[in-house]
Amino acid sequence: MKNRLVLFLTILSVTILLIFANVFIQKQMNTVIKENKLVDAEFVVEGTPPVIAFSTMALGGFRGVIADVLWLRAMDLQQHARFFELVQLADWILKLQPKFSGAAAQLGWNMAYNISVATKSQEDRWRWVRRGILLLQKAISLSPNDAEIYQEIAWIYAHKLGNVMDDAQRYYKTEMARELLFIFGKHYPDWQALADAPANEKELRVLFPADHALWTAMNEAGIKDLSTLSGEFRLNSSLPSSIESKLTKEDAGVLNAYLRKQWMKEMWMLDPSIVTVINQKYGELDWLLPESFAIYWAHIGNEKTPDFSIACARQIIQSLVASFNYGRMLLPKDNHASEFFLLIPNTDLADGTRNFYKDLMTHTEFNVTTFKSLYENYLIDTTVTLYAYGQKKKAREFFDELRTTTENKRAKTMTFDQFVLTEWEEDVGTHDFKQANDQLTGLMFQACLLLAYGDREAATEHLILAKRVYLSYANDKSGLDRVELPAFDEIKKQVTEAILANYPEVADRLRAEIAADQRKSTEAQTDTPTFSIPETTSTPSSEAKP
């Protein structure tokens, strides 16, 4: 009996000591949690998903232990290629550790990179890249103030989808464009109208009160609520005719914008209000392309950072430059995505990119020689690109800035025309026959595609540059033993015929544009087609100085 009493008192004493120790340790743990922002102060509030509220309040510190066990299990599943089970485990890990941005970044990156390349078909690879993005979107919804997650999702868009390192990148871009076109309804939607659309059902019902024709039309069509209407809308990316016919054009437009707005928010977490801000700040982006989404997420991440996010800012400027260089998607058929798309520069971003470069250089981290050199290269490339796409006034503006704000010797000693053409021709003097021919056919190929996609001005400018390259090679006095190039028109004919034979998606449009040229030539009673090189084209005088 005595031994039992001693044992009881011993256990009681130890229990009391552990309770006091736990109180002391818990205070320290709470301090660590608060300092490292492991749980938001307002996280467990009304509207929090029940499973998150439960795990946060009931499991306490054990959440980390359980998450670690699940993480080990996830690694084992990946080694055994049991990928679909891994998706569920990743979801549980996020719910147990919603504030652990490192885990979210690793899980999303793992799906988009490691698992995607472990699959064979392009369809499966795209599916896993998309799963990685969706997982990071979920992480953002659980931890909306963590800039690191925004930077990670921006990186996947810019590097995995936007870059050309993955051999399935054209398939990724095509699938992304196809899904977004269906949601947007057209390539360039009215973003301001989408931003102004009601944000939720409550706001919509203010515009469409109980006695509005919408609700009567829905009842007659057997559509019980807005959720059902949204499902019908998403089947064909349009309002059911039985609904639209009962509404005014203005009301149908508002309802259409509301349903699309909810759709893009749910599937891509794309907020039209933020899109309009970004378009106004940088220029009109093409929102079918991954670089635009990289800018979108990095922009939000920068906004979420109290002072300034170097990582997000770097992602924005890199994606802006990439978007300027190849940020417009030309489709072989309007509002129809296919792998025959063509990427060309988005010259609308010239000013916005330049302004952001200047903003960054006001920060100490970017006010360094290497970054200033990048800006100088941007001014050079933009001058040449704008010139090539017929925007010579804007190109001269960038050239003048290059001349006055940098030490670029070529800009300070050459005229505007000389500078641009020298950038194109600087290596032609040392080119052999094959190199010169490749450069010529490349310019002509681009010119023909631009013509087929309807950008006639840019196509003509590319042909003019091709003619200058041709003359530069042909007139070079140091290359007396060079192999003579075929006639310029013969090269152009060969390139055109090659496109007509090998690119069926654009062949009909190219034939139509060429036929239109011939009609214009006939109507003007001239033998010179519109889409041709002026005979007066020649290389600029090397003696001309500024």
C-alpha positions, 0 to 999 in steps of 0.5 A, spaced: 500 500 500 505 504 501 509 503 495 503 504 491 502 511 495 509 513 493 508 511 486 502 515 485 505 521 489 511 520 484 507 520 478 503 526 480 509 530 482 512 528 475 506 530 471 505 537 475 513 538 473 511 537 466 505 541 466 509 547 468 515 545 463 510 545 458 507 552 459 514 555 459 516 551 453 509 553 449 511 560 451 517 560 447 514 556 441 509 561 441 514 566 440 518 562 435 511 561 431 510 569 431 517 571 429 517 566 423 510 567 421 508 560 422 501 561 423 497 568 421 494 572 427 488 572 423 488 565 420 483 561 424 477 565 423 470 565 420 471 562 413 477 558 414 476 551 411 474 546 416 480 541 416 485 547 416 481 550 422 481 543 426 488 541 424 491 548 427 487 548 433 486 541 435 493 538 433 497 544 435 505 542 434 503 535 432 502 538 425 509 538 424 510 531 426 505 528 421 507 533 416 514 530 416 511 523 416 507 524 410 513 528 406 517 521 407 511 517 405 511 522 399 518 521 397 517 513 397 511 514 392 515 518 387 521 513 387 516 508 386 512 512 380 505 512 384 504 519 382 497 520 383 497 518 390 502 523 391 497 528 389 493 527 395 499 527 400 501 533 397 494 536 399 494 533 406 501 536 407 499 543 405 493 543 409 497 541 415 502 546 414 499 551 410 504 557 412 510 552 410 512 556 403 518 552 402 514 545 402 509 548 398 514 551 393 518 544 393 511 540 392 509 544 386 516 544 383 517 537 384 510 536 380 512 541 374 519 539 373 521 532 376 514 528 375 512 531 368 519 529 365 518 522 368 512 521 364 512 519 356 506 523 353 506 531 352 499 530 354 501 527 361 507 532 362 502 538 361 497 535 366 503 534 371 506 541 370 498 544 371 498 540 377 504 543 380 501 550 378 494 548 381 498 546 388 501 553 388 495 556 387 492 553 393 498 554 397 497 562 395 489 561 397 492 558 404 497 563 405 496 569 401 501 574 404 507 569 403 511 573 397 515 567 396 510 562 393 508 568 388 515 568 386 515 560 385 509 560 381 512 566 377 518 562 376 514 556 373 510 560 368 517 563 366 522 558 366 518 551 365 512 554 360 515 560 357 522 558 356 525 553 350 529 548 355 523 543 355 522 539 348 514 540 350 514 547 351 510 548 344 505 543 346 505 547 353 504 554 350 498 551 345 494 547 351 495 554 355 492 558 350 487 553 348 484 553 355 485 561 356 481 562 349 475 558 351 475 562 358 476 569 355 472 568 349 477 571 344 484 573 344 484 580 347 478 580 351 475 587 354 479 587 361 476 593 363 469 590 362 471 584 366 474 588 372 468 592 372 463 586 372 460 584 379 465 580 384 460 576 387 453 573 386 450 579 391 453 584 387 450 581 381 443 581 384 443 588 385 444 589 378 439 583 376 433 584 382 428 579 383 423 581 378 429 581 372 428 578 366 434 573 367 431 569 373 424 568 369 428 566 363 432 561 367 426 558 370 423 557 363 429 554 361 430 549 367 436 552 370 435 553 378 441 557 380 447 561 378 451 555 379 447 551 374 447 557 369 455 557 370 456 550 368 452 551 362 456 557 360 462 553 361 460 548 356 460 552 350 463 558 353 457 562 351 450 564 354 445 559 353 441 562 347 434 561 351 437 566 356 441 571 352 435 572 347 431 574 353 436 579 355 438 586 353 445 586 349 447 590 355 445 586 360 447 580 357 454 583 356 454 584 364 452 577 365 457 574 360 463 578 364 461 576 371 461 568 369 467 569 365 470 573 371 468 567 376 471 562 371 478 565 370 478 566 378 477 559 379 481 556 374 487 560 373 486 565 379 486 571 374 483 577 377 481 582 371 482 588 376 489 586 377 490 585 369 488 592 368 493 595 373 499 591 370 496 592 362 496 600 364 503 600 368 507 596 363 503 595 356 498 591 353 500 584 355 498 578 351 494 573 356 495 567 352 502 567 354 506 564 360 510 570 361 504 574 362 502 570 368 509 570 370 509 578 371 502 577 374 504 573 380 511 576 381 507 583 381 502 581 386 508 578 390 512 584 390 505 588 392 505 583 398 512 585 400 513 590 405 519 594 402 521 590 396 522 583 393 528 583 389 526 576 387 519 578 384 522 584 381 528 580 378 522 576 375 518 581 373 524 585 369 526 578 366 519 576 363 518 583 361 524 583 356 522 576 354 515 579 353 517 584 349 522 580 344 516 574 343 510 576 347 505 576 342 502 570 339 499 570 332 494 564 331 493 561 324 486 562 325 483 567 329 481 565 336 483 558 335 490 555 338 494 550 335 501 548 335 502 553 328 502 559 332 508 564 331 511 568 337 513 575 335 515 582 339 510 585 343 512 592 342 507 595 346 511 593 352 517 598 350 516 604 354 513 600 360 519 595 360 524 601 360 520 605 365 521 599 370 528 598 368 529 605 371 525 604 377 529 598 379 536 602 378 533 607 384 534 601 388 541 599 391 541 592 389 540 594 382 544 600 381 550 596 379 554 596 373 552 589 370 544 591 371 546 598 367 549 594 362 543 589 361 539 596 360 544 598 355 543 592 351 535 593 352 536 599 349 540 597 343 535 591 342 529 595 342 531 600 337 533 595 332 526 591 334 522 597 333 525 599 327 524 592 324 517 592 325 516 599 322 516 603 328 521 608 326 519 614 330 519 610 337 526 606 335 529 613 334 527 615 341 530 609 344 536 610 340 537 617 342 536 615 349 542 610 348 546 615 345 545 620 351 545 616 357 550 611 355 557 610 353 555 606 347 561 608 342 557 606 336 551 610 338 555 616 339 559 615 332 553 613 327 547 616 324 540 612 326 540 608 320 547 606 320 546 604 327 540 599 326 543 596 320 550 595 322 547 591 328 544 587 323 549 587 318 556 587 322 557 579 321 555 579 314 562 581 312 565 575 314 559 570 313 561 565 308 555 563 303 551 558 307 551 563 313 549 569 309 544 565 305 541 562 312 540 569 315 537 571 308 532 565 308 531 566 316 528 574 315 524 572 309 521 566 312 519 571 318 516 576 313 512 570 309 509 568 316 508 575 318 504 576 312 500 570 313 498 572 320 496 579 317 502 583 320 503 586 313 507 592 315 512 588 319 513 583 313 515 588 309 520 591 314 523 584 314 524 584 307 527 590 306 532 588 312 533 582 308 535 586 301 540 590 305 543 584 308 543 581 301 546 587 298 551 588 303 554 581 302 554 582 294 557 589 295 563 587 300 569 588 296 573 584 301 570 578 299 572 577 291 572 570 291 565 569 294 560 564 292 555 568 288 548 568 292 542 567 287 537 572 285 534 576 291 527 574 288 529 567 287 531 566 294 524 569 296 520 565 291 524 558 294 522 560 301 515 562 300 514 555 296 517 552 302 512 555 307 506 553 302 508 546 302 510 545 309 505 549 313 498 547 311 495 551 317 498 558 314 498 556 306 491 558 305 492 565 308 499 566 305 496 565 298 490 570 300 495 575 302 499 574 295 493 574 291 491 581 295 498 584 293 497 582 286 490 585 285 492 591 288 498 591 283 493 590 277 488 596 280 494 601 281 496 599 274 503 597 276 508 591 275 510 592 283 506 588 288 505 591 294 509 586 298 515 587 295 522 590 295 523 597 293 528 598 287 531 604 291 533 600 297 541 600 298 546 600 304 547 607 307 553 611 306 559 609 311 561 616 310 555 619 313 556 621 321 551 624 326 
